[in-house]
């Protein structure tokens, strides 16, 4: 059985899919942070240095599982 690396073709160069997942997760985390600040809920969070990286990891893993099925 031939195994293929999980990557996509971007302008003739193969880019790993995990990089795309992390990029989208960072953008989603920034959007959620912006919404939390606008709703004045950002102050209610625990230590932000833990909450936001965990949120980013959650988004990245969820994107990987939902869209790429590897």
mmJSON file of the N, C-alpha and C atoms, coordinates in Angstrom:
{"data_MODEL":{"atom_site":{
"group_PDB":["ATOM","ATOM","ATOM","ATOM","ATOM","ATOM","ATOM","ATOM","ATOM","ATOM","ATOM","ATOM","ATOM","ATOM","ATOM","ATOM","ATOM","ATOM","ATOM","ATOM","ATOM","ATOM","ATOM","ATOM","ATOM","ATOM","ATOM","ATOM","ATOM","ATOM","ATOM","ATOM","ATOM","ATOM","ATOM","ATOM","ATOM","ATOM","ATOM","ATOM","ATOM","ATOM","ATOM","ATOM","ATOM","ATOM","ATOM","ATOM","ATOM","ATOM","ATOM","ATOM","ATOM","ATOM","ATOM","ATOM","ATOM","ATOM","ATOM","ATOM","ATOM","ATOM","ATOM","ATOM","ATOM","ATOM","ATOM","ATOM","ATOM","ATOM","ATOM","ATOM","ATOM","ATOM","ATOM","ATOM","ATOM","ATOM","ATOM","ATOM","ATOM","ATOM","ATOM","ATOM","ATOM","ATOM","ATOM","ATOM","ATOM","ATOM","ATOM","ATOM","ATOM","ATOM","ATOM","ATOM","ATOM","ATOM","ATOM","ATOM","ATOM","ATOM","ATOM","ATOM","ATOM","ATOM","ATOM","ATOM","ATOM","ATOM","ATOM","ATOM","ATOM","ATOM","ATOM","ATOM","ATOM","ATOM","ATOM","ATOM","ATOM","ATOM","ATOM","ATOM","ATOM","ATOM","ATOM","ATOM","ATOM","ATOM","ATOM","ATOM","ATOM","ATOM","ATOM","ATOM","ATOM","ATOM","ATOM","ATOM","ATOM","ATOM","ATOM","ATOM","ATOM","ATOM","ATOM","ATOM","ATOM","ATOM","ATOM","ATOM","ATOM","ATOM","ATOM","ATOM","ATOM","ATOM","ATOM","ATOM","ATOM","ATOM","ATOM","ATOM","ATOM","ATOM","ATOM","ATOM","ATOM","ATOM","ATOM","ATOM","ATOM","ATOM","ATOM","ATOM","ATOM","ATOM","ATOM","ATOM","ATOM","ATOM","ATOM","ATOM","ATOM","ATOM","ATOM","ATOM","ATOM","ATOM","ATOM","ATOM","ATOM","ATOM","ATOM","ATOM","ATOM","ATOM","ATOM","ATOM","ATOM","ATOM","ATOM","ATOM","ATOM","ATOM","ATOM","ATOM","ATOM","ATOM"],
"id":[1,2,3,4,5,6,7,8,9,10,11,12,13,14,15,16,17,18,19,20,21,22,23,24,25,26,27,28,29,30,31,32,33,34,35,36,37,38,39,40,41,42,43,44,45,46,47,48,49,50,51,52,53,54,55,56,57,58,59,60,61,62,63,64,65,66,67,68,69,70,71,72,73,74,75,76,77,78,79,80,81,82,83,84,85,86,87,88,89,90,91,92,93,94,95,96,97,98,99,100,101,102,103,104,105,106,107,108,109,110,111,112,113,114,115,116,117,118,119,120,121,122,123,124,125,126,127,128,129,130,131,132,133,134,135,136,137,138,139,140,141,142,143,144,145,146,147,148,149,150,151,152,153,154,155,156,157,158,159,160,161,162,163,164,165,166,167,168,169,170,171,172,173,174,175,176,177,178,179,180,181,182,183,184,185,186,187,188,189,190,191,192,193,194,195,196,197,198,199,200,201,202,203,204,205,206,207,208,209,210],
"type_symbol":["N","C","C","N","C","C","N","C","C","N","C","C","N","C","C","N","C","C","N","C","C","N","C","C","N","C","C","N","C","C","N","C","C","N","C","C","N","C","C","N","C","C","N","C","C","N","C","C","N","C","C","N","C","C","N","C","C","N","C","C","N","C","C","N","C","C","N","C","C","N","C","C","N","C","C","N","C","C","N","C","C","N","C","C","N","C","C","N","C","C","N","C","C","N","C","C","N","C","C","N","C","C","N","C","C","N","C","C","N","C","C","N","C","C","N","C","C","N","C","C","N","C","C","N","C","C","N","C","C","N","C","C","N","C","C","N","C","C","N","C","C","N","C","C","N","C","C","N","C","C","N","C","C","N","C","C","N","C","C","N","C","C","N","C","C","N","C","C","N","C","C","N","C","C","N","C","C","N","C","C","N","C","C","N","C","C","N","C","C","N","C","C","N","C","C","N","C","C","N","C","C","N","C","C","N","C","C","N","C","C"],
"label_atom_id":["N","CA","C","N","CA","C","N","CA","C","N","CA","C","N","CA","C","N","CA","C","N","CA","C","N","CA","C","N","CA","C","N","CA","C","N","CA","C","N","CA","C","N","CA","C","N","CA","C","N","CA","C","N","CA","C","N","CA","C","N","CA","C","N","CA","C","N","CA","C","N","CA","C","N","CA","C","N","CA","C","N","CA","C","N","CA","C","N","CA","C","N","CA","C","N","CA","C","N","CA","C","N","CA","C","N","CA","C","N","CA","C","N","CA","C","N","CA","C","N","CA","C","N","CA","C","N","CA","C","N","CA","C","N","CA","C","N","CA","C","N","CA","C","N","CA","C","N","CA","C","N","CA","C","N","CA","C","N","CA","C","N","CA","C","N","CA","C","N","CA","C","N","CA","C","N","CA","C","N","CA","C","N","CA","C","N","CA","C","N","CA","C","N","CA","C","N","CA","C","N","CA","C","N","CA","C","N","CA","C","N","CA","C","N","CA","C","N","CA","C","N","CA","C","N","CA","C","N","CA","C","N","CA","C","N","CA","C","N","CA","C","N","CA","C"],
"label_alt_id":[null,null,null,null,null,null,null,null,null,null,null,null,null,null,null,null,null,null,null,null,null,null,null,null,null,null,null,null,null,null,null,null,null,null,null,null,null,null,null,null,null,null,null,null,null,null,null,null,null,null,null,null,null,null,null,null,null,null,null,null,null,null,null,null,null,null,null,null,null,null,null,null,null,null,null,null,null,null,null,null,null,null,null,null,null,null,null,null,null,null,null,null,null,null,null,null,null,null,null,null,null,null,null,null,null,null,null,null,null,null,null,null,null,null,null,null,null,null,null,null,null,null,null,null,null,null,null,null,null,null,null,null,null,null,null,null,null,null,null,null,null,null,null,null,null,null,null,null,null,null,null,null,null,null,null,null,null,null,null,null,null,null,null,null,null,null,null,null,null,null,null,null,null,null,null,null,null,null,null,null,null,null,null,null,null,null,null,null,null,null,null,null,null,null,null,null,null,null,null,null,null,null,null,null,null,null,null,null,null,null],
"label_comp_id":["UNK","UNK","UNK","UNK","UNK","UNK","UNK","UNK","UNK","UNK","UNK","UNK","UNK","UNK","UNK","UNK","UNK","UNK","UNK","UNK","UNK","UNK","UNK","UNK","UNK","UNK","UNK","UNK","UNK","UNK","UNK","UNK","UNK","UNK","UNK","UNK","UNK","UNK","UNK","UNK","UNK","UNK","UNK","UNK","UNK","UNK","UNK","UNK","UNK","UNK","UNK","UNK","UNK","UNK","UNK","UNK","UNK","UNK","UNK","UNK","UNK","UNK","UNK","UNK","UNK","UNK","UNK","UNK","UNK","UNK","UNK","UNK","UNK","UNK","UNK","UNK","UNK","UNK","UNK","UNK","UNK","UNK","UNK","UNK","UNK","UNK","UNK","UNK","UNK","UNK","UNK","UNK","UNK","UNK","UNK","UNK","UNK","UNK","UNK","UNK","UNK","UNK","UNK","UNK","UNK","UNK","UNK","UNK","UNK","UNK","UNK","UNK","UNK","UNK","UNK","UNK","UNK","UNK","UNK","UNK","UNK","UNK","UNK","UNK","UNK","UNK","UNK","UNK","UNK","UNK","UNK","UNK","UNK","UNK","UNK","UNK","UNK","UNK","UNK","UNK","UNK","UNK","UNK","UNK","UNK","UNK","UNK","UNK","UNK","UNK","UNK","UNK","UNK","UNK","UNK","UNK","UNK","UNK","UNK","UNK","UNK","UNK","UNK","UNK","UNK","UNK","UNK","UNK","UNK","UNK","UNK","UNK","UNK","UNK","UNK","UNK","UNK","UNK","UNK","UNK","UNK","UNK","UNK","UNK","UNK","UNK","UNK","UNK","UNK","UNK","UNK","UNK","UNK","UNK","UNK","UNK","UNK","UNK","UNK","UNK","UNK","UNK","UNK","UNK","UNK","UNK","UNK","UNK","UNK","UNK"],
"label_asym_id":["A","A","A","A","A","A","A","A","A","A","A","A","A","A","A","A","A","A","A","A","A","A","A","A","A","A","A","A","A","A","A","A","A","A","A","A","A","A","A","A","A","A","A","A","A","A","A","A","A","A","A","A","A","A","A","A","A","A","A","A","A","A","A","A","A","A","A","A","A","A","A","A","A","A","A","A","A","A","A","A","A","A","A","A","A","A","A","A","A","A","A","A","A","A","A","A","A","A","A","A","A","A","A","A","A","A","A","A","A","A","A","A","A","A","A","A","A","A","A","A","A","A","A","A","A","A","A","A","A","A","A","A","A","A","A","A","A","A","A","A","A","A","A","A","A","A","A","A","A","A","A","A","A","A","A","A","A","A","A","A","A","A","A","A","A","A","A","A","A","A","A","A","A","A","A","A","A","A","A","A","A","A","A","A","A","A","A","A","A","A","A","A","A","A","A","A","A","A","A","A","A","A","A","A","A","A","A","A","A","A"],
"label_entity_id":["1","1","1","1","1","1","1","1","1","1","1","1","1","1","1","1","1","1","1","1","1","1","1","1","1","1","1","1","1","1","1","1","1","1","1","1","1","1","1","1","1","1","1","1","1","1","1","1","1","1","1","1","1","1","1","1","1","1","1","1","1","1","1","1","1","1","1","1","1","1","1","1","1","1","1","1","1","1","1","1","1","1","1","1","1","1","1","1","1","1","1","1","1","1","1","1","1","1","1","1","1","1","1","1","1","1","1","1","1","1","1","1","1","1","1","1","1","1","1","1","1","1","1","1","1","1","1","1","1","1","1","1","1","1","1","1","1","1","1","1","1","1","1","1","1","1","1","1","1","1","1","1","1","1","1","1","1","1","1","1","1","1","1","1","1","1","1","1","1","1","1","1","1","1","1","1","1","1","1","1","1","1","1","1","1","1","1","1","1","1","1","1","1","1","1","1","1","1","1","1","1","1","1","1","1","1","1","1","1","1"],
"label_seq_id":[1,1,1,2,2,2,3,3,3,4,4,4,5,5,5,6,6,6,7,7,7,8,8,8,9,9,9,10,10,10,11,11,11,12,12,12,13,13,13,14,14,14,15,15,15,16,16,16,17,17,17,18,18,18,19,19,19,20,20,20,21,21,21,22,22,22,23,23,23,24,24,24,25,25,25,26,26,26,27,27,27,28,28,28,29,29,29,30,30,30,31,31,31,32,32,32,33,33,33,34,34,34,35,35,35,36,36,36,37,37,37,38,38,38,39,39,39,40,40,40,41,41,41,42,42,42,43,43,43,44,44,44,45,45,45,46,46,46,47,47,47,48,48,48,49,49,49,50,50,50,51,51,51,52,52,52,53,53,53,54,54,54,55,55,55,56,56,56,57,57,57,58,58,58,59,59,59,60,60,60,61,61,61,62,62,62,63,63,63,64,64,64,65,65,65,66,66,66,67,67,67,68,68,68,69,69,69,70,70,70],
"pdbx_PDB_ins_code":[null,null,null,null,null,null,null,null,null,null,null,null,null,null,null,null,null,null,null,null,null,null,null,null,null,null,null,null,null,null,null,null,null,null,null,null,null,null,null,null,null,null,null,null,null,null,null,null,null,null,null,null,null,null,null,null,null,null,null,null,null,null,null,null,null,null,null,null,null,null,null,null,null,null,null,null,null,null,null,null,null,null,null,null,null,null,null,null,null,null,null,null,null,null,null,null,null,null,null,null,null,null,null,null,null,null,null,null,null,null,null,null,null,null,null,null,null,null,null,null,null,null,null,null,null,null,null,null,null,null,null,null,null,null,null,null,null,null,null,null,null,null,null,null,null,null,null,null,null,null,null,null,null,null,null,null,null,null,null,null,null,null,null,null,null,null,null,null,null,null,null,null,null,null,null,null,null,null,null,null,null,null,null,null,null,null,null,null,null,null,null,null,null,null,null,null,null,null,null,null,null,null,null,null,null,null,null,null,null,null],
"Cartn_x":[0.841,0.0,0.888,0.596,1.377,0.779,1.642,1.207,1.546,0.606,0.827,0.933,1.808,1.952,0.751,0.218,-0.917,-0.461,-0.522,-0.087,-0.973,-0.898,-1.644,-0.715,-1.116,-0.306,-0.671,0.311,0.115,1.131,0.674,1.535,2.718,2.479,3.519,4.397,4.149,4.938,4.01,4.447,3.615,3.801,2.686,2.675,1.973,2.546,1.892,0.551,-0.427,-1.756,-1.779,-0.871,-0.884,-0.564,0.208,0.503,-0.76,-1.568,-2.835,-3.763,-3.819,-4.655,-4.225,-2.939,-2.446,-2.743,-2.568,-2.855,-4.328,-5.223,-6.654,-6.999,-6.385,-6.65,-6.198,-5.065,-4.603,-5.586,-6.058,-7.024,-8.342,-8.801,-10.024,-9.842,-8.692,-8.414,-8.384,-7.788,-7.785,-9.198,-10.022,-11.408,-12.192,-12.003,-12.687,-12.21,-10.921,-10.382,-10.982,-11.084,-11.689,-13.147,-13.898,-15.291,-15.394,-14.518,-14.537,-14.203,-13.287,-12.952,-14.136,-14.776,-15.921,-17.087,-17.273,-18.366,-17.947,-16.711,-16.148,-16.125,-15.863,-15.732,-14.285,-13.381,-11.966,-11.41,-11.926,-11.448,-11.875,-12.925,-13.45,-12.675,-11.826,-11.052,-9.997,-9.536,-8.427,-7.143,-6.038,-4.763,-4.764,-4.707,-4.819,-3.673,-2.526,-1.37,-1.616,-2.572,-2.943,-4.187,-5.151,-6.447,-6.318,-5.645,-5.588,-4.754,-3.591,-2.904,-3.714,-4.42,-5.27,-6.42,-6.977,-8.033,-7.509,-6.303,-5.696,-5.456,-4.973,-4.746,-6.069,-7.102,-8.428,-8.923,-8.806,-9.243,-8.43,-7.119,-6.267,-6.621,-6.794,-7.146,-8.541,-9.469,-10.834,-10.859,-10.116,-10.049,-9.457,-8.388,-7.739,-8.717,-9.432,-10.35,-11.578,-12.084,-13.304,-13.08,-11.971,-11.807,-10.819,-9.846,-8.784,-8.738,-9.413,-9.64,-8.402,-7.25,-6.053,-5.846],
"Cartn_y":[-1.176,0.0,1.242,2.175,3.396,4.445,5.063,6.101,7.471,8.372,9.731,10.679,11.61,12.617,13.555,13.944,14.864,16.282,16.602,17.91,18.347,19.618,20.128,20.953,21.07,21.778,23.257,24.099,25.538,26.18,26.619,27.24,26.346,25.047,24.116,23.609,24.041,23.605,22.885,21.749,20.98,21.491,21.837,22.402,21.414,21.102,20.174,20.728,19.858,20.285,20.784,20.293,20.755,22.244,22.748,24.187,24.991,24.478,25.13,25.099,23.977,23.864,24.871,25.016,25.949,27.387,27.712,29.061,29.421,28.527,28.779,28.837,27.987,27.993,29.301,29.83,31.116,32.221,32.213,33.224,33.096,31.871,31.664,32.109,31.81,32.22,33.741,34.404,35.868,36.431,35.796,36.25,36.059,34.915,34.675,35.664,35.941,36.915,38.292,38.683,39.961,40.007,38.936,38.88,38.932,38.22,38.245,39.627,40.318,41.676,42.611,42.481,43.333,43.111,41.857,41.55,41.726,42.196,42.436,41.166,40.035,38.764,38.317,39.038,38.673,38.747,39.695,39.842,38.666,37.967,36.858,35.556,35.508,34.293,34.084,32.852,32.546,33.111,32.468,32.966,32.886,34.035,34.107,33.389,33.324,32.666,31.16,30.625,29.208,29.049,29.938,29.801,29.917,30.943,31.159,30.11,29.669,28.569,27.265,27.009,25.809,25.934,27.129,27.367,27.163,27.638,27.436,25.967,25.228,23.784,23.059,23.463,22.862,23.111,24.345,24.656,23.881,23.803,23.101,21.622,20.986,19.555,19.327,20.221,20.078,20.233,21.193,21.384,20.152,19.627,18.428,17.254,17.038,15.902,16.083,17.297,17.53,17.549,18.105,18.327,17.41,16.852,16.152,14.64,14.12,12.683,11.812,12.192,11.375,10.534],
"Cartn_z":[0.0,0.0,0.0,-0.891,-1.0,-0.074,0.714,1.643,1.064,1.137,0.652,1.832,1.724,2.773,2.717,3.867,3.863,3.506,2.214,1.758,0.595,0.27,-0.862,-1.741,-3.004,-3.982,-3.949,-3.656,-3.606,-4.539,-5.704,-6.713,-7.075,-7.22,-7.626,-6.505,-5.279,-4.128,-3.15,-2.657,-1.735,-0.31,0.331,1.677,2.595,3.746,4.674,5.168,5.293,5.717,7.155,7.994,9.38,9.463,8.503,8.494,8.18,7.277,6.958,8.169,8.866,10.064,11.132,11.343,12.353,11.941,10.68,10.212,10.417,10.033,10.211,11.694,12.509,13.95,14.595,14.176,14.711,14.335,13.101,12.672,13.438,13.665,14.448,15.899,16.47,17.855,17.971,17.005,17.014,16.877,16.049,15.893,17.186,17.848,19.119,20.169,20.195,21.159,20.917,19.657,19.325,19.801,19.579,20.032,21.552,22.236,23.695,24.245,23.607,24.036,23.783,22.609,22.285,23.244,23.704,24.634,26.084,26.285,27.62,28.481,27.845,28.554,28.683,28.043,28.085,29.508,30.295,31.68,32.556,32.15,32.952,32.75,31.742,31.473,32.542,32.624,33.524,32.955,33.218,32.677,31.143,30.518,29.055,28.346,29.008,28.405,28.256,28.977,28.856,27.995,28.165,27.493,25.975,25.491,24.043,23.296,23.804,23.104,23.1,24.191,24.22,23.227,23.108,22.133,20.714,20.45,19.139,18.842,19.84,19.649,19.413,20.132,19.939,18.521,18.042,16.681,15.647,15.823,14.856,14.782,15.928,15.933,15.362,15.676,15.16,13.637,13.115,11.662,10.997,11.584,11.032,10.992,12.085,12.155,11.27,11.181,10.403,8.902,8.454,7.03,6.31,7.028,6.315,6.552,7.527,7.708,7.437,7.986,7.813,9.03],
"occupancy":[1.0,1.0,1.0,1.0,1.0,1.0,1.0,1.0,1.0,1.0,1.0,1.0,1.0,1.0,1.0,1.0,1.0,1.0,1.0,1.0,1.0,1.0,1.0,1.0,1.0,1.0,1.0,1.0,1.0,1.0,1.0,1.0,1.0,1.0,1.0,1.0,1.0,1.0,1.0,1.0,1.0,1.0,1.0,1.0,1.0,1.0,1.0,1.0,1.0,1.0,1.0,1.0,1.0,1.0,1.0,1.0,1.0,1.0,1.0,1.0,1.0,1.0,1.0,1.0,1.0,1.0,1.0,1.0,1.0,1.0,1.0,1.0,1.0,1.0,1.0,1.0,1.0,1.0,1.0,1.0,1.0,1.0,1.0,1.0,1.0,1.0,1.0,1.0,1.0,1.0,1.0,1.0,1.0,1.0,1.0,1.0,1.0,1.0,1.0,1.0,1.0,1.0,1.0,1.0,1.0,1.0,1.0,1.0,1.0,1.0,1.0,1.0,1.0,1.0,1.0,1.0,1.0,1.0,1.0,1.0,1.0,1.0,1.0,1.0,1.0,1.0,1.0,1.0,1.0,1.0,1.0,1.0,1.0,1.0,1.0,1.0,1.0,1.0,1.0,1.0,1.0,1.0,1.0,1.0,1.0,1.0,1.0,1.0,1.0,1.0,1.0,1.0,1.0,1.0,1.0,1.0,1.0,1.0,1.0,1.0,1.0,1.0,1.0,1.0,1.0,1.0,1.0,1.0,1.0,1.0,1.0,1.0,1.0,1.0,1.0,1.0,1.0,1.0,1.0,1.0,1.0,1.0,1.0,1.0,1.0,1.0,1.0,1.0,1.0,1.0,1.0,1.0,1.0,1.0,1.0,1.0,1.0,1.0,1.0,1.0,1.0,1.0,1.0,1.0,1.0,1.0,1.0,1.0,1.0,1.0],
"B_iso_or_equiv":[0.0,0.0,0.0,0.0,0.0,0.0,0.0,0.0,0.0,0.0,0.0,0.0,0.0,0.0,0.0,0.0,0.0,0.0,0.0,0.0,0.0,0.0,0.0,0.0,0.0,0.0,0.0,0.0,0.0,0.0,0.0,0.0,0.0,0.0,0.0,0.0,0.0,0.0,0.0,0.0,0.0,0.0,0.0,0.0,0.0,0.0,0.0,0.0,0.0,0.0,0.0,0.0,0.0,0.0,0.0,0.0,0.0,0.0,0.0,0.0,0.0,0.0,0.0,0.0,0.0,0.0,0.0,0.0,0.0,0.0,0.0,0.0,0.0,0.0,0.0,0.0,0.0,0.0,0.0,0.0,0.0,0.0,0.0,0.0,0.0,0.0,0.0,0.0,0.0,0.0,0.0,0.0,0.0,0.0,0.0,0.0,0.0,0.0,0.0,0.0,0.0,0.0,0.0,0.0,0.0,0.0,0.0,0.0,0.0,0.0,0.0,0.0,0.0,0.0,0.0,0.0,0.0,0.0,0.0,0.0,0.0,0.0,0.0,0.0,0.0,0.0,0.0,0.0,0.0,0.0,0.0,0.0,0.0,0.0,0.0,0.0,0.0,0.0,0.0,0.0,0.0,0.0,0.0,0.0,0.0,0.0,0.0,0.0,0.0,0.0,0.0,0.0,0.0,0.0,0.0,0.0,0.0,0.0,0.0,0.0,0.0,0.0,0.0,0.0,0.0,0.0,0.0,0.0,0.0,0.0,0.0,0.0,0.0,0.0,0.0,0.0,0.0,0.0,0.0,0.0,0.0,0.0,0.0,0.0,0.0,0.0,0.0,0.0,0.0,0.0,0.0,0.0,0.0,0.0,0.0,0.0,0.0,0.0,0.0,0.0,0.0,0.0,0.0,0.0,0.0,0.0,0.0,0.0,0.0,0.0],
"pdbx_formal_charge":[null,null,null,null,null,null,null,null,null,null,null,null,null,null,null,null,null,null,null,null,null,null,null,null,null,null,null,null,null,null,null,null,null,null,null,null,null,null,null,null,null,null,null,null,null,null,null,null,null,null,null,null,null,null,null,null,null,null,null,null,null,null,null,null,null,null,null,null,null,null,null,null,null,null,null,null,null,null,null,null,null,null,null,null,null,null,null,null,null,null,null,null,null,null,null,null,null,null,null,null,null,null,null,null,null,null,null,null,null,null,null,null,null,null,null,null,null,null,null,null,null,null,null,null,null,null,null,null,null,null,null,null,null,null,null,null,null,null,null,null,null,null,null,null,null,null,null,null,null,null,null,null,null,null,null,null,null,null,null,null,null,null,null,null,null,null,null,null,null,null,null,null,null,null,null,null,null,null,null,null,null,null,null,null,null,null,null,null,null,null,null,null,null,null,null,null,null,null,null,null,null,null,null,null,null,null,null,null,null,null],
"auth_seq_id":[1,1,1,2,2,2,3,3,3,4,4,4,5,5,5,6,6,6,7,7,7,8,8,8,9,9,9,10,10,10,11,11,11,12,12,12,13,13,13,14,14,14,15,15,15,16,16,16,17,17,17,18,18,18,19,19,19,20,20,20,21,21,21,22,22,22,23,23,23,24,24,24,25,25,25,26,26,26,27,27,27,28,28,28,29,29,29,30,30,30,31,31,31,32,32,32,33,33,33,34,34,34,35,35,35,36,36,36,37,37,37,38,38,38,39,39,39,40,40,40,41,41,41,42,42,42,43,43,43,44,44,44,45,45,45,46,46,46,47,47,47,48,48,48,49,49,49,50,50,50,51,51,51,52,52,52,53,53,53,54,54,54,55,55,55,56,56,56,57,57,57,58,58,58,59,59,59,60,60,60,61,61,61,62,62,62,63,63,63,64,64,64,65,65,65,66,66,66,67,67,67,68,68,68,69,69,69,70,70,70],
"auth_comp_id":["UNK","UNK","UNK","UNK","UNK","UNK","UNK","UNK","UNK","UNK","UNK","UNK","UNK","UNK","UNK","UNK","UNK","UNK","UNK","UNK","UNK","UNK","UNK","UNK","UNK","UNK","UNK","UNK","UNK","UNK","UNK","UNK","UNK","UNK","UNK","UNK","UNK","UNK","UNK","UNK","UNK","UNK","UNK","UNK","UNK","UNK","UNK","UNK","UNK","UNK","UNK","UNK","UNK","UNK","UNK","UNK","UNK","UNK","UNK","UNK","UNK","UNK","UNK","UNK","UNK","UNK","UNK","UNK","UNK","UNK","UNK","UNK","UNK","UNK","UNK","UNK","UNK","UNK","UNK","UNK","UNK","UNK","UNK","UNK","UNK","UNK","UNK","UNK","UNK","UNK","UNK","UNK","UNK","UNK","UNK","UNK","UNK","UNK","UNK","UNK","UNK","UNK","UNK","UNK","UNK","UNK","UNK","UNK","UNK","UNK","UNK","UNK","UNK","UNK","UNK","UNK","UNK","UNK","UNK","UNK","UNK","UNK","UNK","UNK","UNK","UNK","UNK","UNK","UNK","UNK","UNK","UNK","UNK","UNK","UNK","UNK","UNK","UNK","UNK","UNK","UNK","UNK","UNK","UNK","UNK","UNK","UNK","UNK","UNK","UNK","UNK","UNK","UNK","UNK","UNK","UNK","UNK","UNK","UNK","UNK","UNK","UNK","UNK","UNK","UNK","UNK","UNK","UNK","UNK","UNK","UNK","UNK","UNK","UNK","UNK","UNK","UNK","UNK","UNK","UNK","UNK","UNK","UNK","UNK","UNK","UNK","UNK","UNK","UNK","UNK","UNK","UNK","UNK","UNK","UNK","UNK","UNK","UNK","UNK","UNK","UNK","UNK","UNK","UNK","UNK","UNK","UNK","UNK","UNK","UNK"],
"auth_asym_id":["A","A","A","A","A","A","A","A","A","A","A","A","A","A","A","A","A","A","A","A","A","A","A","A","A","A","A","A","A","A","A","A","A","A","A","A","A","A","A","A","A","A","A","A","A","A","A","A","A","A","A","A","A","A","A","A","A","A","A","A","A","A","A","A","A","A","A","A","A","A","A","A","A","A","A","A","A","A","A","A","A","A","A","A","A","A","A","A","A","A","A","A","A","A","A","A","A","A","A","A","A","A","A","A","A","A","A","A","A","A","A","A","A","A","A","A","A","A","A","A","A","A","A","A","A","A","A","A","A","A","A","A","A","A","A","A","A","A","A","A","A","A","A","A","A","A","A","A","A","A","A","A","A","A","A","A","A","A","A","A","A","A","A","A","A","A","A","A","A","A","A","A","A","A","A","A","A","A","A","A","A","A","A","A","A","A","A","A","A","A","A","A","A","A","A","A","A","A","A","A","A","A","A","A","A","A","A","A","A","A"],
"auth_atom_id":["N","CA","C","N","CA","C","N","CA","C","N","CA","C","N","CA","C","N","CA","C","N","CA","C","N","CA","C","N","CA","C","N","CA","C","N","CA","C","N","CA","C","N","CA","C","N","CA","C","N","CA","C","N","CA","C","N","CA","C","N","CA","C","N","CA","C","N","CA","C","N","CA","C","N","CA","C","N","CA","C","N","CA","C","N","CA","C","N","CA","C","N","CA","C","N","CA","C","N","CA","C","N","CA","C","N","CA","C","N","CA","C","N","CA","C","N","CA","C","N","CA","C","N","CA","C","N","CA","C","N","CA","C","N","CA","C","N","CA","C","N","CA","C","N","CA","C","N","CA","C","N","CA","C","N","CA","C","N","CA","C","N","CA","C","N","CA","C","N","CA","C","N","CA","C","N","CA","C","N","CA","C","N","CA","C","N","CA","C","N","CA","C","N","CA","C","N","CA","C","N","CA","C","N","CA","C","N","CA","C","N","CA","C","N","CA","C","N","CA","C","N","CA","C","N","CA","C","N","CA","C","N","CA","C","N","CA","C","N","CA","C","N","CA","C"],
"pdbx_PDB_model_num":[1,1,1,1,1,1,1,1,1,1,1,1,1,1,1,1,1,1,1,1,1,1,1,1,1,1,1,1,1,1,1,1,1,1,1,1,1,1,1,1,1,1,1,1,1,1,1,1,1,1,1,1,1,1,1,1,1,1,1,1,1,1,1,1,1,1,1,1,1,1,1,1,1,1,1,1,1,1,1,1,1,1,1,1,1,1,1,1,1,1,1,1,1,1,1,1,1,1,1,1,1,1,1,1,1,1,1,1,1,1,1,1,1,1,1,1,1,1,1,1,1,1,1,1,1,1,1,1,1,1,1,1,1,1,1,1,1,1,1,1,1,1,1,1,1,1,1,1,1,1,1,1,1,1,1,1,1,1,1,1,1,1,1,1,1,1,1,1,1,1,1,1,1,1,1,1,1,1,1,1,1,1,1,1,1,1,1,1,1,1,1,1,1,1,1,1,1,1,1,1,1,1,1,1,1,1,1,1,1,1]
}}}
